Amino acid sequence: MEKLIYRHNRITRATHWVNALALMILFMSGLMIFNAHPHLYWGSTSEPDKAFFSIGAVNQDGDLRGYVQLYGQQIDTTGFLGVQEGTFGPSARAFPSWLTVPGYYSLASSRRWHFFFGWLFTLNGLFYVLYNLAVGHLRKFFCTPADLAKIPAMIAYYLHMRKQSPQEGEYNPLQKLAYTSIFVIVTPLVLLSGMAMSPQLNVAFNWLPATFGGRQSARTVHFILAFGFLVFTFGHVFMVLTQGFFNNMRSMISGWYYEKHTARNDEQRRQVKNEFKPEELGPTAQKHETEAAAETMSKLKDDATVEFLPAKTAPAPPADSSAVEKKEKKDVETKP
């Protein structure tokens, strides 16, 4: 049996889509910024021959070949990274134009895109955290030691090695671990490493670059964590696709989600009901809620009738036999 529940409030839905857009632009503009100097270092140095990671191109007998180099190990990546075919032939370019914002080469433009959406992501994310902390939604997807113990069982369930899911509540242990890692570890480090790369902020917070072991180390951490966000996004999209795409998309657009009615979901439904906002409902949803409320009231009424039904009066216990005999004898004696 399926039941339509109100899963995501209006604020959660709005901030989710703003963050999705901001993260996409941040990632793509960040790749354009990386193209200006496609090398990564540890420490404070920025000499290309001391880079531990590089994306570039080399001319081999008149043929431009792209490569990725990691700690001296070089891999040919022609056709994807290092070289891009253009109007005037192949040219060296770390990431292709279809992956960057803007598509053309411009460090100044990409920095403007990056900074604007960086502030948007920060303020929108802060608003999301504060609001959901206030309404109590945030605690639903924070990982606890009890959730960590259930992770192997959850992995086994996804691999079809276990029939029953260990999930209790709206989010399963793997989702909680992913969300907690993003909120508590990845996002703060991304923001701090980005601040450590800014010469203007270094004047006020000169301890930031040293915290990461140098400005170039901060740039490396920033680059790696950006791909951490990408991995999280792929995992998130994978779960949406495999756990009911249309149902999940409906819940993140309209707020409504079809849930299988089981005893395990009773507590979840009560929590969702506590967050229910009548003013957000359309006519169809209002009708659904009215019918559900009427059904609940009817059930309560029936339960109350059974519970408070007055007991039948029990028959009086038989009188003492000797008293009955005396009364009958007296009646006989008084007869004419």
PyMOL commands that set and color helices and strands:
alter all, ss='L'
color gray80, all
select helices_A, chain A and resi 10-36+48-50+97-99+107-135+138-141+145-149+151-158+173-196+199-204+207-211+215-242+245-253+263-274+278-280+283-307+321-333
alter helices_A, ss='H'
color red, helices_A
select strands_A, chain A and resi 2-6+39-40+53-60+63-70+73-76+82-86+89-93+256-260
alter strands_A, ss='S'
color yellow, strands_A
deselect
rebuild
show_as cartoon
